[in-house]
Amino acid sequence: MGELTYKNLFQPIRLGGTLFRNRIFAAPTGYQDLSREGYLPAEAAYYYGRKAVGGAASVAVGECVVDSKYGKGAQYHICMDDPFSRNGLCKVTHAVARQGAVAAAELQHAGMYANRMQDPPGVAYGPVDCEDHGRPVRAMTEEFIEYTIEKYARAARFAKACGFGMVTIHAGHGWLLSQFLSPSLNTRRDKWGGRPIENRARLAVRICDAVRKAVGPSFPIEIRISGSECYEGGYDIDEGIAFAKQLEGHVDLIHVSAGSHEVEEVFTVTHPSMFLPEGVNVRYAAEIKKHVKTPVAAVGALADPELMEEIIASGQADVVEIARGLIADPDIPVKARTGRDKEIRKCLRCLACFSTLMTCGQFYCAVNPESGREMEMTFDLPPAKHQKVLVVGGGVAGMQAALTCAERGHAVVLYEKRGRLGGTLLCEENVPFKKRLAEYLTRQAEAVGKAGVDIRLNTTVTPEYAEKIGADVLISAVGARPIIPDIKGITGKHVISAERAFTSPDSVGKRVVIIGAGLVGVELGIYLSMLGRKTVIVEAADKISDGGNFQHAKSLNVEIEKHAVEILFSTQITEIMEAGVRCRTGGSEKFIETDTVVYAVGQRPLQDEGALFHRCAPEFYQIGDCVAPGNIMSAVAAAFTIARNIGRL
């Protein structure tokens, strides 16, 4: 065997008395699909275990609340003081440990933000007397602080008994321990607060010591902190460094994140959006690393093995932690170790997984159709009866269908009318914040070719042509086309589609009006503003249409303000003229001068065009946008599932 490409990344590390097989840890992610009583289902073991299969050295279960009465920040949190939680947790730890990884439990307490979900909101305790969303928050007394410290110790002891090999004490992101650390929130005048960092860090240190006593001297303890809260009024990296110094000798690993969940514009710093650079939060870990001897972990927008190797090799951190990256591709560690970097399916940072977690209880991923379905994927289908499959359309749905069919052993022919695979999304390949999307389209196209699919480009397929091929199965994935709104003047020479504006931004004048504040319109507005255009978006509704991805909408709001994109809600364009557009808003008329008008009001599914092929093969499927316009996640999931089932009878 030759020398490892990433020898530092795959150097084992010892924390406490435990040896971890490499420096890649799966960062804590919560699991929302709990029973009514708050217990983990069997599927959770497959979700966490899959990351261990992929080679992560540690896999953390997030949101394990130490106090079910006073510490829950949401309805779907695991309660570590409920003995009936044990069985579900044991299944998870067994699934992780039997793959050679270390299971970690993230111990958490919501503090002043606890019990909001109750109706009416329940009692909450924090550093001082205050209000949270109109309800009173009580200051923790000395007795209550001691009670809380003991709850952490008992939770850690319970975690160890459930088979966890490490605990992660959450002291960042606005939870209880960071509330005590915050100089703006913790204005106490006793030993637990005030200006001295020793006082504000005292609760975290005492909890670490209590946990150490509960789990023993060799059991690894990790603590997660925000190196900076990253907003006006929050603490900065200087306080983060001072806090880390207080933790020396009390923990085995300092996991440095950033931000606070209570400040909406910081959400996409804690969970970096597509608008932020790779490894954006590593700088906080690197700065803290200069001041402490305790090993340090970095987290935030990490998926590139070369970057992670550089972080470890240069001494910026001792461990790298990945959350969404391992949802998009849980095999990142094994692919990096075996020289298959180009096969890594990198996270788009679109935040679809976070949105579906909150709405559906599962981490469904835009580019990984197996995410959220790990238990289902564990059980093989019977070997497929090999079929001749014809796929019409080479967009994201068509490519995934062709790839999955080929992997199942079918003979696949893929027809695409353009000169490249990728479909309409190719129009965004030069947009800076869509870098990962461009990489995904390229990687999928390459994978389709390597899988042995017969690719026919620059070919328009008619039903007559398709019938002559004699396929056993035909999959129609012909997509959709932009809706042209019925507005007077829409046929003007200075009126173009969003697709054309993305593809040829030079065709857009200095002043542009975009019709429609859906995700396409807003992202286009941000892109054109980045290129120096004065952009106004006109939307008939009263808010952005986020298509269900409400977490991504948070990042859009940050960029809208940053790039001075103007949005006129509850406004309708009544006429497009050469010099501008006439609008109606709130009963009054408004004229906006513009050089270019771009329409982005949605897509018309090519349902009839796609259905024309229904008689061309014994088995027929219509998938993707030609059924109903959706997102990448829905198209890929349907294509994967339908293709996986072909030939099973």
Buried (B, 14 or more C-beta within 10 A) or exposed (E): EEEBBBEBBBBEBEBBEBEBBBBBBBBBBBBBBBEEEBBBBEBBBBBBBBBBBBBBBBBBBBBBBBBBEBBBBBEBBBBBBBEEBBEBBBBBBBBBBEBEBBBBBBBBBBBBBBBBEEEEBBEBBBBBEBEBEEBEBBBBEEEEBEBBBBBBBBBBBBBBEBBBBBBBBBBBBBBBBBBBBBBEBBEBEEEBBBEEBEBBBBBBBBBBBBBBEBBEEEBBBBBBBBBBBBBEEBBEBEBBBBBBBBBEEBBBBBBBBBBBBBBEBBBBBBBBBBBBEBBBBBBBBBBBBEEBEBBBBBBBBBBBBEBBBBBBEEEBBBBBBBBBBBBBBBBBBBBBBEEEBEBBBBBBBBBBBBBBBEEEBBBBBBBBBBBBBBBEBEEEEEEBEBBBBBBBBBBBBBBBBBBBBBBBBBBBBBBBBBEBBBBBBBBBBEBEBBBBBBBBBBBBBEBBBEBEBEBBEEBEBEBEBBBEBEBBBBBBBBBBBBBEBEBEBBEEEBBBBBBBBBBEBEEBBEBBBBBBBBBBBBBBBBBBBBEEBBBBBBBBEEEBBBBBBBBBBBBBBBBBEEBEBBBBBEBBBEBBBEEBBBBBBEEEEBEBEBBBBBBBBBBEBBBEBBBBBEEBBEBBBBBBBBBEBBBBBBBBBBBBBBBBBBBEE
